[in-house]
């Protein structure tokens, strides 16, 4: 929340949320499928999703999205 500084001033934190992770929503069917696939392959659901997204979004695609943001 905030802190009480010496002298009695109350300061709120100015820190910006700098999380390095994001949440991805998947429906029940995909969750069940990835859960079974993960159990069979010995990998986590997160690893499987990261691999698929990494294959889908190449560095060139990412660069294109970043260029569009700048314009």
N, C-alpha and C positions, 0 to 999 in steps of 0.2 A: 504494500500500500504506500505509505509515505513515512517519512522519518522526522523526528523532532530534532532540529539543529540546536547546538549550544546558543543560548540567547532566546530560545523560545520560538524561532521561526519554523513553520511546518512546510517541508518541501516534498512535492510529489516527484516520483522517479520520472526522468525524461528518457529512460532507456526504451529503445524501439525493439520490438520482438524480432529477434534475429535467428529464428529456428532454421536449421539446415534441412529439415524433413518436411514432407507434406503428407496429407491424408488423401487416400484414393478410395472412393466409394465403388464397391462392386455389388452386384445383386447376388441373391442367395444361390442361384444356379452356378455362377462363376466361383463363388466361395467354396461350394461343395466340390466342384471339379478340381480347383486348385488344391484343396485340402487332400483329396485322394492322390492327385498327381505328386504333391509334395511328399506324402507318406511313402509312395512307391519309389521316389527318386532320392529320398533322404534330404530334401531341401525345404526351406521355409516358403510360405506363401509370398512373403516379401521378396525373396530371391527370385522366385518365378516371375513375379510382376515386374521387377526391375529388369530382368533379362528381356522380357517381351517389349517393354517400353524402350529399352536401350536399342533393341533391334529395329523397332518401328521408327523411333526418332533418331536419325543419324545426326552427326555433328553439323552437316550441311543444313538440315532442316532447322536445327536449333539456331544456327547463325542467321538464317533467313528470318526467323521469328524475331530475333533480336534487332535485325536491321529495320524491320517494320515498326518496332516499338520506337526507334529513334526518330523516324520521319514524322 
